[in-house]
Amino acid sequence: MKIVRFLSGTQVQYGTLEDKIIRPIKGDPFSIPLSFLDTRVSLDEVNLLSPVEPTKVIAVGLNYIDHAKELNMPAPDEPILFIKPSSAVIGPEEPIVYPSTAKQVDYEAELAVVIKRKIKNVCWEEVPHHILGYTCSNDVTARDLQRKDGQWTRSKSFDTFAPIGPWIVTDINPNNLHIELLLNSEIKQSSSTSNMIFDVFFIVSFVSEVMTLYPGDVIMTGTPFGVGSMDVGDIVEVKIEGIGSLRNKVVCEA
């Protein structure tokens, strides 16, 4: 099942998507079972938004074997966590704003996990019951500021630095999906989630030991080999097998 969040006229709604037809949901997708409205909406008649509004975005650094080798760094013993604010979240086709204070802004294609219900201290075996689904994400980073600061908060937290979408897919195995990033239609990253150092279920369990997770919270699970920079005017696209494509354009800060 594909879950979308969309703007129709002036109304923001959730719905399920099949064959370009949206079936609007009453309320939100975190209630089980889902309850639907009687109407149907064409995908072509709405604007897709970020598929959720998380209270926080948790991200994992250095979680692909090929990326660690690229940086000549040893694999970490535990997941390296950081947080991106909810104000950084944008949806498909929304612009990524290149900050005037940055000189190098990088793309990082990532599989994102969307949490279904409030959880804390969840064991690995129970994690799948608490995941709503999966989507594409881009952990946009001001790399020069990351190097300058020596920690990651500023470089990862600018408005628009967390594109997510285009929808949530609920029924896939996250542990062996092809993931790639295209910059102006040229493939820059190409790998598989099977190359993760820590798999999705381990990561969710690990994060839940640190902090309470709420419905709609998003966990970005790390990026593979091939991270690089973007410029104003570039089109960046994250593609993940079984999910779809998240496309955004880089624009100059007003």
Disulfide bonds with the S-S distance in Angstrom:
none
